[in-house]
Amino acid sequence: MHIKICATILEKLIQKHGVTEKEVQECFLNRDGCYLKDTREKNQTIPATLWFIAETNRGRRLKICFVPGGPGNPDGPVLKTAYEPNSIEDAIYQKYGY
């Protein structure tokens, strides 16, 4: 899957989270759970923001948040963010992502 990453998001990934575009692509290829919907009001998008946790080829676990293609986002999928998940996010994904 080719995901679009705007320049400002890519800069934030690198500067704030130390995440590369290659690592994001690897997580999409290595994902083994399902996508979860972000239901938090402040993160509402059309279509709904989805997320998952997966490993890069080097075993680094990342939470990937993106807006899929569809009505409201014909050019998707578009990356919103990617970073190392905290323990709460890990627990949610373990419970609902498999």
C-alpha positions in Angstrom: 0.0 0.0 0.0 1.3 3.4 -0.9 0.5 6.0 1.8 0.8 9.7 1.2 2.8 11.7 3.7 2.8 15.4 3.5 6.1 17.2 4.0 5.1 18.8 7.4 4.0 15.4 8.8 7.2 13.7 7.5 9.3 16.4 9.2 7.4 15.9 12.5 7.9 12.2 12.3 11.6 12.5 11.9 12.2 15.4 14.3 9.8 14.5 17.1 9.4 10.7 16.9 12.5 9.6 15.0 10.4 7.7 12.5 11.2 7.4 8.9 8.9 7.0 5.9 10.5 3.6 5.3 9.6 2.4 8.8 6.0 3.5 8.1 5.9 1.5 4.9 7.3 -1.5 6.7 4.6 -1.4 9.4 1.9 -1.5 6.7 3.6 -4.5 5.1 4.1 -6.3 8.5 0.7 -5.6 10.0 -1.0 -8.8 11.3 -3.9 -7.3 13.3 -6.8 -5.3 12.0 -7.3 -1.6 11.8 -9.1 0.1 14.7 -11.1 3.3 14.4 -10.1 6.4 16.3 -13.3 7.5 18.0 -12.0 10.4 20.0 -13.9 13.5 19.1 -10.8 15.7 18.4 -9.5 13.2 15.9 -12.7 12.9 13.8 -12.1 12.8 10.0 -14.1 11.8 6.9 -13.5 8.9 6.4 -12.7 7.9 10.0 -9.1 7.9 11.1 -7.8 4.3 11.5 -4.8 3.0 13.4 -2.8 -0.1 14.1 0.4 -1.2 15.8 3.0 -3.2 13.9 6.7 -3.8 13.8 9.3 -2.5 11.4 11.7 -4.9 9.8 14.1 -4.3 12.7 11.4 -5.0 15.3 10.6 -1.5 16.3 6.9 -1.3 17.3 5.0 1.8 15.9 1.5 3.0 16.2 0.4 4.2 12.7 -2.6 6.6 12.3 -4.0 7.3 8.9 -7.1 8.4 6.9 -8.0 5.8 4.3 -9.1 6.6 0.8 -12.9 7.0 0.3 -15.6 9.7 0.3 -14.1 12.8 1.7 -10.6 11.6 1.0 -10.4 10.5 -2.6 -6.6 10.8 -2.6 -6.0 8.6 0.4 -4.7 6.9 2.3 -2.9 9.8 4.1 -0.7 9.4 7.1 -1.6 11.5 10.2 1.2 10.3 12.5 3.4 7.4 13.6 5.2 6.9 16.9 6.1 4.3 19.5 2.9 3.3 21.3 2.5 3.7 25.1 1.3 0.8 27.3 -2.4 1.9 27.1 -2.4 1.9 23.3 -0.6 -1.5 23.3 -3.3 -2.9 25.6 -6.1 -1.6 23.5 -4.6 -3.0 20.4 -3.9 -6.4 22.0 -7.6 -6.6 23.2 -9.4 -5.3 20.0 -6.9 -5.6 17.2 -6.7 -9.4 17.0 
